[in-house]
């Protein structure tokens, strides 16, 4: 099962503190993913991953737009 949930607006050093109702959701989940951008219009995003049976990971995504000639 994959559940999508919003984050709170107040920033935090720990990205997983940004998940609303953190105690209940993270306590029941095997893995959690937080996709974030500094600004809504940025071409770069970071995906933070944590889970019970895996190492914490941080992946960086960069959107490159190519225009055809």
Secondary structure, DSSP 4 states (H G I P E B T S, - for coil): ------B-SS--SSGGGGBTTHHHHHHH-SEEEEEE-SSTT-SEEEEEEEETTS--EEEEEE-------
